[in-house]
Amino acid sequence: MLHLLLFPLGGPARLLNYITFRAAGAFVTALLLTFLVAPGIIARLRAMAVHQVVREGTPATHAGKGSTPTMGGVVILVATLVPTALWGRFTGRGGPYIAIAALLMAWMGGIGFLDDYLKLRQKRMGLKNTGLAERFKLAGQVTAGVTLGLLLLLAPVSTLPGASTTLPFFKYLLLVPAAPVLAWLYVPFVTAVLTGASNAVNLTDGLDGLAAGLTAIAAGTFAIFAYLIGRVDTSAALLIFYVRGAGELTVFCAAILGACIGFLWYNAAPAQVFMGDTGSLALGGALGAVSILLKSEFLLVIIGGVFVAETVSVIVQRFVFKYRRRRHGLEYAQAHRVFLRAPLHHHFEMKGWPETQVVVRFWILGILCSTLALATLKIR
C-alpha cells in the first residue's frame, strides 16, 4: 500500500522499490504494533475471563496455567497482516504471492479463533471444552489446501509448472508429474503440506514461548530463501530455480518474524497470554503457504524439524498405544508407552527438565535445523 501511495512521489520514497527496505519496515512495524496492541488485547481477554483450557494429559505443573488468558493469536494476526498490507506490494508479479499467503494465514487464524471461542462458550455453559469438532476443523483446513492446490495447478502464479516442487541438496532438480493426469496429485500434496504444517505448530504450542520462538526462527529463514529465490542473480549463483515475484514473500515473512518476537515479550515464561489455536493454526498455515508458493515444500521439513518431531511423537504414541491396547489390553498399553507424554516437549518435562530448559533447547534445535536448511544452498 505504501509503495502504491508514496513511490510515485520520487526522492526517498523510491526506497520502497527495494524489498529489503520494505521487509525491514514490515519487521519493525510488526514489532512496534505488537507492543502497541498487546496490552489492551490481553487486558480485554483477562476481563472476559478468556482463560487457557489445560489439555488432558499435560503434566501436573501446567495446572496453574488455567488462569492465563488465551486467544492471544489475535495479536499475532493483527501485527502480521497490517504491516503486510502497508509494506507489501500487491501489484505486479509479486502481488499474488503475498496476497495468497496473507489470505491463507487469515483463514487458518479464523478457524483457530472459532475453535477458541467455542471452548470459551462451552466452558461457561459447564460443558466439556472440546471446541470446534475435529472433523469441522479439518474440513476448514482441507478446503484451504484444495483451493490453493487447484489455483496453483490451473492458474500458476510462477514461471515454474503449477504441479511441481524442488528438492533440497539438488541443483536445478524440478519434480514434475510424468503424465498430465498425475498432475492432479499435486492438489492432495498441497493439502497435506498446508494441513500438516498448521497442525504441527498447533501441537507444538504447549509451553511458554515454544511455538512463537520456533516460528520466528522458521519465518526468518524463509525470509532469506524468499529473497534469494526471488532474485535472478542470487538464484543463478546458488544454482536454484528463480521464481519471479516470490521475493515479495520476504516482506510477509519479516512481518511474521516481528510479530512473533513481539509476542514473545508477553508469551515468554511465565506467560501473560497464550496464542491459542487462533495463533498456532495461523502461523502453521502461513509457514505451509510460504513453502508451497516457493516450491520448497520439502525444505519445510528441514526448517521445521522440531515441528516435525513433535508431530511424529504424537502419531507414534497414538499408533503404538492403540496397537498394544488391542493386542495386550489397556493396562499394558498404559504402562508401556513410547514416550512418557506426547507431544515430545511434555516427554522431557516428565523426565524432570524445567519448562524453560525444554523451550530454550528446542529453540537451539530449531536454529540448527534452519542452519542445515541454509547449508543446502551451498551443498548441491
N, C-alpha and C positions, 0 to 999 in steps of 0.2 A: 504494500500500500504506500509506504513512504517513498519507494522507488518511483512509483507512478506519479505521485504528487510533487516531489521535490527534484527529481533528476532533470526534468526539462529546464529548471532554473539555472543549471550550469554551476560553475565555480566549485566550491567544496562539496556541493550536493552530488557531484559526479563520482564521489567515493562510493555512493550507493550502487554503482555498477559492479563493484568488487564483492564477490561472495564472501571473502574473508572478513571484510569490513561489516557486512550485514550479519554474518554469523556471530561476530563479536558483539554487535549491537543486540542481537537476539539473546545471547547468553546473559549479558549484563541486565537487559530489561527483564528477563525471566527471573533472575536472582533478586533484583530490587522489587519486582512485583510480588514475589513470594513474601518478602519481608513486609510489604505493604498490606496485603490482603489476609495473610495467615492469622494474625492475632484476632481480627474481627470474626473470621470464619470459625476459628477454634472456640472463641467465646460464645458464639451463637450455637455451635454444636453442643457445648457444655451446658448451656442454658436449656436446650431442648432435650437434654439427657440422652444424646445420641451416643451411647456407650458401646465399647467393643464387646462383641459376643465371643467369649472364650470357647474355642473349639473343643469338642470332645476328644479326649486322648492326648491333650497337651500336658506337659509337665505341671506338677502342682505349684511350681514357682510362678506360673502365669495367672494364678487365681486373682491376684491383686490388680490385674490389668482390665478387669471388667468395668472399672470406673473411668477408664481413659476414653475420650471421645474418638469416634471413628468417622469415616466418610471424608477424611482429610484429603482424599484424592481430588476433591473439588479444587483445592488449592493448586495441585499439580496441573490439572486441566486448564485452569484459568491462566496460570503462569507459563504454560507452553503454547496454548492456542493464540492468545493475544499477541505475544511477541512474534509468533509465526505470521500472523496476519499483518503486523506492522512492518516487519523486515523482509518477509518473503516476497518473491517476485512471481506473481501469478499469471503473468503474460509470457509469451514466448515458449520455448521448448521445455523450460523447467517448470512451468505452471502446473501441468498435470501431476507431476511427481509430488510436489509439496501439497497440492490440494487433496490428492488421494490419501496421502499419509495422515494429514490432519483430520480428514473426514473419518477415516478408519479408527483413529485414536478416540475421536469424539463418540463414535458408535459403540466401541467397546466400553468406553467410560460410562455411556448411558446404560448399558446392560449391567455394569457393576453398581451404578447408582440405584437402579431398580432393585437389585438384589439386597443392597444395604438398607434401602428404605423399607422393604418388606420384612427384613429381620427386625428392624426397629418397631414396626407396626405389630408384628406377631408377638414381640416381647411385651409390649404394652397391653395386649389383649390376653396375656397369660398363656399364649400358645407356644409350641416348640419353635425355636428360632431356626427354621430351615431356609428362610429367604426364598429367592426365586428357584423354582423347581429345576433340577439339573437338566432335564430334557429341554426346558424352555431356554435356559442359559446357553446350552449347547446349540440349540436351534438358531439363536441370535448370532452366535459366533460362526456357525457354518454358513448362514446366509451371507455374512460379510465376506467369508472366504470364497464362496461360489461366485458371488458378484464380482469380486476382484479378479478371480481366475478367468471368468468369461470376458471381462473387459480387456484384460491383457492378451487373451487369446484372439479375440475378434477385432480388437482395435488397439494394437500395440502402441505404447507411448514412447518406446525407444526404437533405435535403429536396428536392434537385435531382434530375432524372431520372437514372437509373443510366447510361444511354448518352448522356452529354452532356459538353461541355467548354466552356471560355470562351476568349476571345481577349484578349491584352493590347491596350491603347490604345482599346478599345471599351467603353462603359458599358452594362451590363446586356445584353450580347450572349451568348446561350447557344446553342451549336451542338448541335442535336438532329437525329437522322436523320428524314428526311421520312416514311418509311414504316416500320412496325414491323419488317418483315423486314430492313431495313437496320441496325436496332439491333444485330444480331449482328456487324456490322463493328467494333463497339466492342471486342470481345474481341481480335482481332488488333492493333487500335490500342494497347490497353493492353499487350499482349505486346511489341510493338515498342518502346514507350517504356521499359518496365522492363528489357528485354534490352539495348536500346541504351544506356541510362544506366549499367548495370552494366559493360558492355564499354568504354564511353568512359572511365570512371575507371581501369579496368584498363590501357588503352592509355597513359593519361597518367602512370601510375606508373612513370616511368623515370629520374627524377632525385631526388636527396636533398631531401625536403621538398615536392616539387612537388604531388603529389596530395593530401597531407594539408592543405597550406595552402589550395589551391583549394577543397577540400571544406569546410574551416572557413568560408571566405567564403560559399560557397553555402548551407551549413546555417544560418549566422547570418541570411542574407537570407530564407530560407524561414521561419525562426522569426518574423520580423517579419510576413510575409504571413499565416502561420497565425494569428497573434494578431489581425490586423486583419480577416481573413475570418471568424473565429470570433466576432466581436462584432457585435451588431445596430447599435449607434450608429456605430462607425467604418466599417463596411461601407456603411451608408446615406450617410454623409458623403462617402465616396470613390467612390460610385456603382459599387460592386462587389457581386457576389452574396454574401449572407450564407449561410454553410454552418454550420448549427448543430452544435456539438460539435467542429468542426475545430480550434478553438483549443487543444485538448489536444495537438495535434502540436507546439505551441510547446515543450512540455517535452521531447519527443523530439528536436527539432532542437537545443535548447540542450544536451542531453546529447552529441550528436554534436559540436557545437562545442567543448565542454570536452574531449572525448576526443581530438579532432584537435589541439587546441592543446597538450595534454599530451604527445601522441605526438611532436609536432614537437621537443620538448626532446631526444628521442633520435634523431629521424629527420633533423634538420637537418644540413647538410654540416659535417664528414664524418659520415655516418650511422653510428650504432651498431647500428641494426637497420632492416630494411625491412619494410613491411607485407605484402608478398607478395599473392597472389591472395586470401588469406583476408581481408585488409583492403580491397583495392580493389574486389572484387566486392561485398562487404558494403556499403561506402559508396555505390557507384553504385546498388545496389539500393535502399538507403534513400532516396536523393535521388529516384529514379524513383517510388518508392511514395508519398512525400510529395506530389510534383507531381500524381500521379493522384488521390489522396484529396482534394486541394484543388481538383480540377477545373482545374488550371493547368498542363497538360502543355506547352503552347506557351511558357509563361513559363520553363520549364526550359531551353529552347533559348537564352533570353537570359541567364539567371543562369549557366548552364553553358556560356557561349560559348566559353571556352578548351577545355573538354572536346569540344565540337562540332568546333572547328577541328582538334584533334588527331585525331579520328576521321576527319574528311573528308580530312585529309592522307594517312592510310593507305589509304583507299578509292581516292583519286585516284592515288596512287603505284602501287598494285597494278593498277588498271584500265589505266592508260597503259602500264605495263611489259608487261603481257600482250599488249596490242594491238600495241605496237611489236615485241615479240619475234615475234609471229605474222606481222607484216607485213614486218619488216626483218631479223629474226634476233636471236639472243641478244646478240651483241657490241654491236650498235647500241642495243638496248634498255638495256643496262647503262651505256652511255656517254651516254645522253640521258634520264636520269631527271628527273622534275619536281622532286623535292626531293633534296638530297644524301643524306639519310637520312630515314626516317619511323619513328615519328611526328614531328610538327613540331619538338618540342624538340631532337631529335637533329640536325635540319637546321641549327639555329642553332649547335649545338655544333661541327658540321663547318665552319661559317663562321668559327670562331675565338672565339665567345663563351665565357667561362668558365661552368662549370656553375651557380655561384651567381648569376651575372648573368642567365642564362636563367630560373632559378627566380624571382628577385625581379621581373623584368619580366613574367613570366607571372602572378605574383600581382597585380601592378598592373593588368594587363588583366582579371583576374578581378574586382577591385574595381570597375573601370569598368563591366564587364558587370552587376554587381549594382546599381550606381548607376543604370544605364539601366533595369533592371527596376523599381527603386523609383520611378523617374520615371514609369513607366506608371500609377502610382496617381493622378497629377495630370493627365497628358496623356491625356485621354479625350474 
